[in-house]
């Protein structure tokens, strides 16, 4: 191997190493499940943590088929100024379109139904503005023929009059996820004290003498498995590692907007990031005696292989998305880098040497 090829091999290997570090970095998170019980055993605190049940019940097991329900959560949220969603709890019924999320955006508690992202979160939502003086809040969400309503500490604060929210446990089985989404995205920072679901539309003042479908007291035990005290049995489990209940490898964005600012930035970063790899890999292969076209094809294949490894590994990394779009853009970036090598400026002596 010539000295030029050895230098190119070192440079290409360095580029691959850097891309692996960047692509596989969990962004400051060590992989442990960030949940801890409060010193007074009153509740459980989430710091990039997650807990979830297996499937709890089917639609037919609810009193009216899942159309009437009341969800009560006692929590303490931390008002913050930085952007970003954090999902405190999810009632998940088998698809993103069939879920109810209790989330936080900066200083606002948000309850939203289904998958509202295609509408840029413009559908009717229930909201409550957090105050610095707020301690533990009793949040109650009710749903019935007249729509959905939000109560905080027994006081009505928000209403969505149109009954367009999904029915619980349809089309699949209902499961509960706390601290994050079902795919492990948007972790929440705050404390949960208790949670219960009722299959009736009940004002907060009428809840106490009713039997819940499921109920969890996060201060009752200091264990990673909490049993339901409702009519439906099902343990809420907090795994040692931050692992999502639903893995989504190489998922294509469901609501892709090519001209959205975030999408454009993501595409440009991935495209530019793989250009040097394609250029250097094609140069290395060409320097070792391979034909130009073969070098270009192999360089694109190297980019595709590296990108595939990163995207598959990101399935198990917290805060990372395993995206088919990223894979496609990365391969295009590596291919463009290889094409750029073919059209590189060359000196007259190089042209003579190439014949």
HELIX and SHEET records of a PDB file:
HELIX    1   1 UNK A    3  UNK A   24  1                                  22    
HELIX    2   2 UNK A   59  UNK A   61  5                                   3    
HELIX    3   3 UNK A  116  UNK A  119  5                                   4    
HELIX    4   4 UNK A  204  UNK A  206  5                                   3    
HELIX    5   5 UNK A  261  UNK A  287  1                                  27    
HELIX    6   6 UNK A  292  UNK A  313  1                                  22    
HELIX    7   7 UNK A  314  UNK A  316  5                                   3    
HELIX    8   8 UNK A  324  UNK A  342  1                                  19    
HELIX    9   9 UNK A  348  UNK A  353  1                                   6    
SHEET    1   A 7 UNK A  35  UNK A  37  0                                        
SHEET    2   A 7 UNK A  44  UNK A  47 -1                                        
SHEET    3   A 7 UNK A 189  UNK A 198 -1                                        
SHEET    4   A 7 UNK A  69  UNK A  77 -1                                        
SHEET    5   A 7 UNK A 137  UNK A 144 -1                                        
SHEET    6   A 7 UNK A 147  UNK A 152 -1                                        
SHEET    7   A 7 UNK A 155  UNK A 160 -1                                        
SHEET    1   B 4 UNK A  35  UNK A  37  0                                        
SHEET    2   B 4 UNK A  44  UNK A  47 -1                                        
SHEET    3   B 4 UNK A 189  UNK A 198 -1                                        
SHEET    4   B 4 UNK A 214  UNK A 217 -1                                        
SHEET    1   C 6 UNK A  51  UNK A  52  0                                        
SHEET    2   C 6 UNK A 175  UNK A 178 -1                                        
SHEET    3   C 6 UNK A  85  UNK A  92 -1                                        
SHEET    4   C 6 UNK A  99  UNK A 105 -1                                        
SHEET    5   C 6 UNK A 108  UNK A 113 -1                                        
SHEET    6   C 6 UNK A 126  UNK A 129 -1                                        
SHEET    1   D 2 UNK A 225  UNK A 226  0                                        
SHEET    2   D 2 UNK A 236  UNK A 237 -1                                        
END                                                                             
